[in-house]
Amino acid sequence: MDFGELAAILSACLRRPIAYDPASILGYAWHLRRRRRLEWMQILVQTVLHVGLRRGDAEAVDPTVERVLGRPARSVAEYVEAASAAWQPS
């Protein structure tokens, strides 16, 4: 699943438009500094993690999830639906 697909799932579950607008790596880091006011070390870590996600480094579901939870992992859509109240505007 890529970020565009995730945005589509969020839009459907939350019944409002959610868009993913990809940024360059430097643009992402600049956003974290300017808009979120994060420290440079946190920006570095978050940017490295974000690039890995964009590259698909976390595409597999680790079997540890099932062992720890004692049940199969939920789909992203199932999770968003169950936790939709957390993303509703106040």
C-alpha positions in Angstrom: 0.0 0.0 0.0 1.3 3.4 -0.9 0.4 6.8 0.7 -2.1 7.5 -2.1 -3.9 4.3 -1.4 -3.9 5.1 2.3 -5.4 8.5 1.6 -8.2 6.9 -0.4 -9.0 4.5 2.5 -9.0 7.4 5.0 -11.3 9.4 2.7 -13.7 6.5 2.4 -13.8 5.6 6.1 -13.9 9.2 7.4 -16.3 10.4 4.7 -14.2 13.5 3.9 -11.4 14.1 1.4 -7.9 13.2 2.5 -5.1 13.8 0.0 -1.5 12.8 -0.2 0.7 15.4 -1.8 4.2 13.9 -2.1 7.1 16.2 -1.3 10.8 16.0 -2.1 13.0 14.8 0.8 14.3 18.3 1.4 10.7 19.7 1.1 9.6 17.2 3.7 12.4 18.1 6.1 11.8 21.8 5.6 8.1 21.3 6.4 9.0 19.6 9.6 11.3 22.4 10.6 9.2 25.4 9.5 5.7 24.2 10.1 6.1 21.7 12.9 9.1 23.4 14.5 10.9 20.1 15.2 14.6 19.9 16.2 17.1 18.9 13.5 17.9 15.5 15.0 14.2 14.6 15.2 13.8 15.9 11.6 16.6 13.6 10.5 15.1 10.6 12.1 11.6 11.2 10.9 12.8 12.0 7.4 14.8 8.7 7.2 11.8 6.8 8.5 9.5 8.5 6.0 11.8 7.8 3.0 11.9 4.1 4.1 8.1 4.0 4.1 7.9 5.6 0.7 10.4 3.0 -0.6 8.3 0.2 0.8 10.6 -0.9 3.6 7.6 -1.7 5.9 5.4 -3.5 3.4 5.4 -6.9 5.1 3.3 -7.5 8.3 5.6 -9.1 10.8 4.2 -12.3 12.3 5.0 -11.0 15.7 1.8 -8.9 15.5 -0.4 -12.0 15.6 1.6 -13.6 18.3 1.5 -10.6 20.6 -2.1 -9.8 20.0 -3.3 -13.4 19.9 -5.4 -12.6 16.8 -4.8 -11.8 13.1 -3.7 -8.3 12.3 -6.5 -6.0 11.1 -6.5 -4.3 7.7 -5.8 -0.6 7.6 -9.4 0.0 6.6 -10.6 -2.0 9.6 -8.3 0.0 11.9 -9.4 3.4 10.5 -13.1 2.5 10.8 -12.6 1.4 14.4 -10.6 4.5 15.4 -12.4 7.0 13.1 -13.5 9.2 16.1 -9.8 10.0 16.7 -9.6 11.7 13.3 -12.9 13.7 13.4 -12.6 17.4 13.6 -13.4 18.8 17.0 
